[in-house]
Amino acid sequence: MERITHDPLVMGGKPCIRGLRVTVATVIGLVAAGHSHEKILQLYPYLEAEDIPAALRYAAWRLTESELPLAG
């Protein structure tokens, strides 16, 4: 997950691509809306081809996590 960064000073700490002001959610939303990888790279020319599958892997990984309350 080296391409995904979290910085409280960038986009409020949301997961971003390589410290850029492009969130994982933005990339996932574009893919979900049917945009091709080529179109996404045209819209965001500072992204690299590997950033798109990295965002998808990150989103899939986050969905497998669960938070359980601690018993008191």
Secondary structure, DSSP 8 states (H G I E B T S, - for coil): -TTEE--TTSGGG--EETTSS-BHHHHHHHHHTT--HHHHHHHSTTS-TTHHHHHHHHHHHHHH--------
